[in-house]
Each structure stands twice: as C-alpha cells, then as structure tokens.
Amino acid sequence: MSESSYRIQGATGEWEVVIGLEVHAQVTSNAKLFSGASTEFGAEPNTQVSLVDAAMPGMLPVLNVECVRQAVRTGMALEAKINAFSRFDRKNYFYADLPQGYQISQLYHPIVGEGSIEIEPAEGVTRTVGIERIHLEQDAGKLMHDQHPSFSYVDLNRSGVALMEIVSKPDMRSPEEAGAYVRKLRSILRYVGSCDGNMEQGSMRADVNVSVRKPGDKFGTRTETKNVNSVRFIMAAIEYEANRQVDVLESGGAIVQETRLFDPDKGETRSLRSKEEAHDYRYFPDPDLLPLELTPDFLDECRHSLPELPDAKRRRYEEELGLSAYNASVLTAEAETARWFEALIAEAALKQERPETQVAKAASNWLISDLFGALNRLGKTIEESPVTPAQGAELLSLVADGTLSGTLAKQVFEIMLETGDDPAKIVDERGLKQTSDTGAIEAVISEVLAANADKVAEYRSGKDKLFGFFVGQTMKAMAGKGNPQVVNELLKKALG
C-alpha cells in the first residue's frame, strides 16, 4: 500500500491534508425507524407523518426491526464488529424541523463497531480506510424558505426516517481518496441493498472533516462541512477547505473548530456555526426504548442474507472467468452492471453450448465498449438499456458461429437499439449475413485490384502497408459482408 503524494505547497513548505467522512445513508425500508409512516420519496409535504413523527404527547416509538437488520448487514459487509448490545440515546437540541426537541441516536453504544474498506484512488494503488462505527439515528424534517415572502414552512415527511451514520477514521489524504471512498461505500451499500445510494435525492450525504498539518506532525484543528451531496462536491469542498486552512495558518492565524457549509455555485465553504461538543447536547438514554440485544440466530440470518460483494465478485471474475483487472473492476463497480453481465454470459453460454468461462471475455468486451458507449450516447443507465441480456447474447452467438463479422455485428447492434428487434430477425430480414464464399470474394478482389493497378504495383515493390487499403476496399465493395479472415487469405494469394 503506497502513501498518498497529495500535498499543498505553501510559502513555508508542503502541507498534508487529513480527511475523515461521516456519511449519512438512508436505510432502505418501507417504514420509518420508530413509526409505520411511509418513507417513499417525492410525496406531497406532510402526507407521511405519523403521530410519533409529529411528537404528539403520549406517543411512544416502536423500533423497526428491518432497519436494525439493514444496519447489521451493512456492518457485516464492511467486515466490522457487530455489537450484540447497543442503546439509543436522546440528543437534545431545538430546531424547527425537529418537533421532538431531540434526535434519537446512538452515541455511546453504536450497533456496529470498527471495520474497513479497501479503495483504489488510482489504478494499481490500493489503500485501506478504517471505519470507526456505524450507528442508527432518526433523520430530521425539512425547512422550506422559498415558498412565501415572509414565512418559512416545514415538511415532516423525512422526520423519523432511519439513517445509518457511517463514520470513517481520518485515514484519507487527498480529495481523490475521499472520492474513491464514497464511491466504494456507495457500491457496497447498493450491493447489500441497505441504501439506494441516490445522492441527488439525499439518500446519501456526507459531513466532511478536514484538517491540515506539516507531514509527520500531529493532527491539526479540523472543520466539518455539513451535508455535501455528491462525490464531485465532496472533493471540491476538501480541496477548497484544505487550501483555505493553509492560507490561514501561513498568514499567522489559527483554525477554529467549527461547522461549515459548501456553496457549490461558488465552490467555497463558509462558516455556519461553532462546533458543538457532545455535552452541549445533554445526551442520555432514551427512556422509551429498551437497549437493543441481538440474538445469534438474528445475526446468522443477517450474514446468510448477504450477496456476493464487489471485491469478492471482482476477484472471481479475474480468477474464474479470466477477465482483465480493468474489465472486472468496471463490471463490478455497480450491482446492476454485474447482474446484467451475469445474465448476459449465462444466456451466451446456453446459446453457444460452451461454459461461461469461454464466453465471458468477448461478452465483457462487448458490454464495456459497445453497450456502454451506446448507453452513454443515449443518456440511459444499464437498467434502461433498450437491448436485453438475451438479445446481447444472441448477437454474440451470431459472431461466434461466423454468421456476423465484427463490422456487421456493429451494424446489427445499431438497428437493435433503434428497433428493439432481435438480432437474428434483423440478419434475416436485411440480408446482413457474413459470406465466406471464396468464389464471390475472389471476384470482388479481382475488381478491386484492377481498379487500383497503381497501388498494386506499389505494394509489390515493397509498400506492405497498402495491404490494409485492399482489405478495406474489398470489404467496402462487399458492404461489410465478407468474412475478414477469408478476405485476408485470398488477398494475400492474389497480391502474391
């Protein structure tokens, strides 16, 4: 594992950046952490609020076991310590979108302890980022300040939704490492199914802790930039904040421990408030909730419900399917891509009557180059692909049995994107089948050589690079239907 070389050059020398992230991930669950109200995104304001969420007098919270299960599964996926005993505490503070006057969280006894994530901020570079803890807590509501010229409104739909706060250790040393960490964490959460990872809708957001120091010195004073909701913004906030701190220190100032916000329009962080300490919140155990004790059977069920995770899947793709490290990495980065690829090779193996290990390489190359290229052009995700895995497998099978050349396969693929038709149907209806008829190919070659006598003379006098020109002219004359291998063999023979 190599150390990061990211440094900020100041007038007094180099500065190192120290980064820790607190990621708030909304737990995938139909109901809130302590009530049965819906968690569906995009509903009309205040239509998903139970009496518990509104903090009506006498209402008692009832723990949603599914949220507990998802937090435990996430901890297991991060190879973290699962705490069989945990406890909920009240974090007391007043805010208009928090009707209880406190947030139920887990300060002293979190449900998940230490774990780690391996990241690759650059190709071939691996670093390990420690996870300090994961705890469950309630989300707050949302204030809306732009609906009326003189009033603010509050929407409590989000109030009480379950969050996992995933706290990293201060192990990251560059914006790129922080970006790689969030992308990897998001990928794991989506594989596990414990969070949809939708940062645009606020399902994942990060509090970014940044400090700077001279390399080797003790940690400097950190600031916390709240609620940053995209990987790009997280990286930009770190870069701005680290440079700001260096400027302050080099001009003789001191860093104030405070909470800041990130303005994406200006690309800068600004002071929000001084940093509160735990004692400011007067934490105490929630008297309405018993301590949470997990049984061995519950933990076993959680462990057995985990899917194959991205690192394990990537290793399997490399070792069992013979894929390159790059292809395996691309295909396993998102759970949806891996599922699509596995459906593709299962269908391709069936159609070609060969094991998956013999069809995987061609399938991975086609998916990463042709399909991804088309989806990028169309602005679609792989889940919105107009071509199904079965259709992709049929196209690959037509190439494998010699029905289509690579050139014809690309033509057929474009028609599939436009029409949604199956490739075999397109080949039959449009006569796009590749030909290996040596008589027909030889006739075309004769015409091409006759029409380019000067270039034939140049080739025969030693200009070997012209061979590609003759191949191209022959294929063009045959509308791409000539078998490239047969064309090459017959051209060599004809040119002598």
Rosetta blueprint (number, residue, H / E / L):
1 M L
2 S L
3 E L
4 S L
5 S L
6 Y L
7 R L
8 I E
9 Q E
10 G E
11 A L
12 T L
13 G E
14 E E
15 W E
16 E E
17 V E
18 V E
19 I E
20 G E
21 L E
22 E E
23 V E
24 H E
25 A E
26 Q E
27 V L
28 T L
29 S L
30 N L
31 A E
32 K L
33 L L
34 F L
35 S L
36 G L
37 A L
38 S E
39 T L
40 E L
41 F L
42 G L
43 A L
44 E L
45 P L
46 N L
47 T L
48 Q L
49 V L
50 S L
51 L L
52 V L
53 D L
54 A L
55 A L
56 M L
57 P L
58 G L
59 M L
60 L L
61 P L
62 V L
63 L L
64 N L
65 V H
66 E H
67 C H
68 V H
69 R H
70 Q H
71 A H
72 V H
73 R H
74 T H
75 G H
76 M H
77 A H
78 L L
79 E L
80 A L
81 K L
82 I E
83 N L
84 A L
85 F E
86 S E
87 R L
88 F L
89 D E
90 R E
91 K E
92 N E
93 Y L
94 F L
95 Y L
96 A L
97 D L
98 L L
99 P L
100 Q L
101 G L
102 Y E
103 Q E
104 I E
105 S E
106 Q L
107 L L
108 Y L
109 H L
110 P L
111 I L
112 V E
113 G L
114 E L
115 G E
116 S E
117 I E
118 E E
119 I E
120 E E
121 P E
122 A E
123 E L
124 G L
125 V E
126 T E
127 R E
128 T E
129 V E
130 G E
131 I E
132 E E
133 R E
134 I E
135 H E
136 L E
137 E E
138 Q E
139 D L
140 A L
141 G L
142 K E
143 L E
144 M E
145 H L
146 D L
147 Q L
148 H L
149 P L
150 S L
151 F L
152 S L
153 Y E
154 V E
155 D E
156 L L
157 N L
158 R L
159 S L
160 G L
161 V L
162 A E
163 L E
164 M E
165 E E
166 I E
167 V E
168 S E
169 K L
170 P L
171 D L
172 M E
173 R L
174 S L
175 P H
176 E H
177 E H
178 A H
179 G H
180 A H
181 Y H
182 V H
183 R H
184 K H
185 L H
186 R H
187 S H
188 I H
189 L H
190 R H
191 Y H
192 V H
193 G L
194 S L
195 C L
196 D L
197 G L
198 N L
199 M L
200 E L
201 Q L
202 G L
203 S L
204 M E
205 R E
206 A E
207 D E
208 V E
209 N E
210 V E
211 S E
212 V E
213 R E
214 K L
215 P L
216 G L
217 D L
218 K L
219 F L
220 G L
221 T L
222 R L
223 T E
224 E E
225 T E
226 K E
227 N E
228 V E
229 N L
230 S L
231 V H
232 R H
233 F H
234 I H
235 M H
236 A H
237 A H
238 I H
239 E H
240 Y H
241 E H
242 A H
243 N H
244 R H
245 Q H
246 V H
247 D H
248 V H
249 L H
250 E H
251 S L
252 G L
253 G L
254 A L
255 I L
256 V L
257 Q L
258 E E
259 T E
260 R E
261 L E
262 F E
263 D E
264 P L
265 D L
266 K L
267 G L
268 E E
269 T E
270 R E
271 S E
272 L E
273 R E
274 S E
275 K L
276 E L
277 E L
278 A H
279 H H
280 D H
281 Y H
282 R L
283 Y L
284 F E
285 P E
286 D L
287 P L
288 D L
289 L L
290 L L
291 P L
292 L E
293 E E
294 L L
295 T L
296 P H
297 D H
298 F H
299 L H
300 D H
301 E H
302 C H
303 R H
304 H H
305 S L
306 L L
307 P L
308 E L
309 L L
310 P H
311 D H
312 A H
313 K H
314 R H
315 R H
316 R H
317 Y H
318 E H
319 E H
320 E L
321 L L
322 G L
323 L L
324 S L
325 A H
326 Y H
327 N H
328 A H
329 S H
330 V H
331 L H
332 T H
333 A L
334 E L
335 A H
336 E H
337 T H
338 A H
339 R H
340 W H
341 F H
342 E H
343 A H
344 L H
345 I H
346 A H
347 E H
348 A H
349 A H
350 L H
351 K H
352 Q H
353 E L
354 R L
355 P L
356 E H
357 T H
358 Q H
359 V H
360 A H
361 K H
362 A H
363 A H
364 S H
365 N H
366 W H
367 L H
368 I H
369 S H
370 D H
371 L H
372 F H
373 G H
374 A H
375 L H
376 N H
377 R H
378 L H
379 G L
380 K L
381 T L
382 I H
383 E H
384 E H
385 S L
386 P L
387 V L
388 T L
389 P H
390 A H
391 Q H
392 G H
393 A H
394 E H
395 L H
396 L H
397 S H
398 L H
399 V H
400 A H
401 D L
402 G L
403 T L
404 L L
405 S L
406 G H
407 T H
408 L H
409 A H
410 K H
411 Q H
412 V H
413 F H
414 E H
415 I H
416 M H
417 L H
418 E H
419 T H
420 G L
421 D L
422 D L
423 P H
424 A H
425 K H
426 I H
427 V H
428 D H
429 E H
430 R H
431 G L
432 L L
433 K L
434 Q L
435 T E
436 S L
437 D L
438 T H
439 G H
440 A H
441 I H
442 E H
443 A H
444 V H
445 I H
446 S H
447 E H
448 V H
449 L H
450 A H
451 A H
452 N L
453 A H
454 D H
455 K H
456 V H
457 A H
458 E H
459 Y H
460 R H
461 S L
462 G L
463 K L
464 D H
465 K H
466 L H
467 F H
468 G H
469 F H
470 F H
471 V H
472 G H
473 Q H
474 T H
475 M H
476 K H
477 A H
478 M L
479 A L
480 G L
481 K L
482 G E
483 N L
484 P H
485 Q H
486 V H
487 V H
488 N H
489 E H
490 L H
491 L H
492 K H
493 K H
494 A H
495 L H
496 G L
